[in-house]
Amino acid sequence: MIEWVVEASTFCHLRCAYCYQWDGLADRTRMPLDLWAKVFAAARDEHVARALRLGRAQHTQIIWHGGEPL
């Protein structure tokens, strides 16, 4: 299985004490749409390349991480 962990934003209103991104949680910057397109294209390309290389179907999972308001 191929796993991609994608973080569209670090902005979060939860402020969990264990969060390793504490200093950036107020940053409302988001991933621009052109970067989203590049991420999806890269995931697709890697999925196809690995399937061809291994000669069998692959499973790709995208995990949306961070950015609680997302």
C-alpha positions as CSV (number, residue, x, y, z in Angstrom):
1,M,0.0,0.0,0.0
2,I,1.1,3.5,-0.8
3,E,0.2,6.2,1.8
4,W,0.4,9.9,1.3
5,V,-0.1,12.2,4.3
6,V,-1.2,15.6,3.1
7,E,-1.6,18.7,5.3
8,A,-3.6,21.4,3.6
9,S,-3.2,23.9,6.5
10,T,-1.7,24.0,10.0
11,F,-4.5,26.3,11.3
12,C,-6.3,24.6,14.1
13,H,-8.6,25.8,16.9
14,L,-8.2,22.7,19.1
15,R,-4.7,23.5,20.5
16,C,-4.1,20.0,21.8
17,A,-1.2,20.0,24.3
18,Y,0.6,17.2,22.5
19,C,0.6,18.9,19.1
20,Y,4.1,19.2,17.6
21,Q,3.0,22.2,15.5
22,W,1.9,24.4,18.4
23,D,3.7,27.5,17.2
24,G,2.0,27.4,13.8
25,L,-1.5,26.6,14.7
26,A,-2.8,30.2,14.2
27,D,-1.4,30.3,10.6
28,R,-4.3,30.5,8.3
29,T,-2.2,29.8,5.2
30,R,-3.6,27.0,3.0
31,M,-2.2,24.9,0.3
32,P,-2.9,26.6,-3.0
33,L,-5.0,24.8,-5.6
34,D,-2.1,24.4,-8.1
35,L,-0.2,22.5,-5.4
36,W,-3.3,20.3,-4.7
37,A,-3.2,19.4,-8.4
38,K,0.5,18.5,-8.2
39,V,-0.1,16.3,-5.1
40,F,-2.9,14.4,-6.8
41,A,-0.8,14.0,-10.0
42,A,2.2,12.7,-8.1
43,A,0.0,10.2,-6.2
44,R,-1.5,9.0,-9.4
45,D,1.9,8.7,-11.1
46,E,3.4,6.8,-8.2
47,H,0.4,4.5,-8.0
48,V,0.6,3.6,-11.7
49,A,4.4,3.3,-11.7
50,R,4.4,1.0,-8.7
51,A,1.6,-1.2,-10.2
52,L,3.5,-1.5,-13.4
53,R,6.8,-2.2,-11.6
54,L,5.3,-4.9,-9.4
55,G,2.9,-6.3,-12.0
56,R,-0.1,-6.2,-9.7
57,A,-2.8,-3.9,-8.5
58,Q,-1.9,-1.4,-5.8
59,H,-3.8,0.4,-3.1
60,T,-3.2,4.1,-2.6
61,Q,-4.4,5.9,0.5
62,I,-4.4,9.7,1.0
63,I,-4.6,10.8,4.6
64,W,-5.7,14.4,5.2
65,H,-3.8,15.6,8.3
66,G,-4.0,18.7,10.3
67,G,-6.0,21.9,9.7
68,E,-9.0,21.1,11.9
69,P,-11.3,23.6,10.2
70,L,-10.7,21.7,6.9
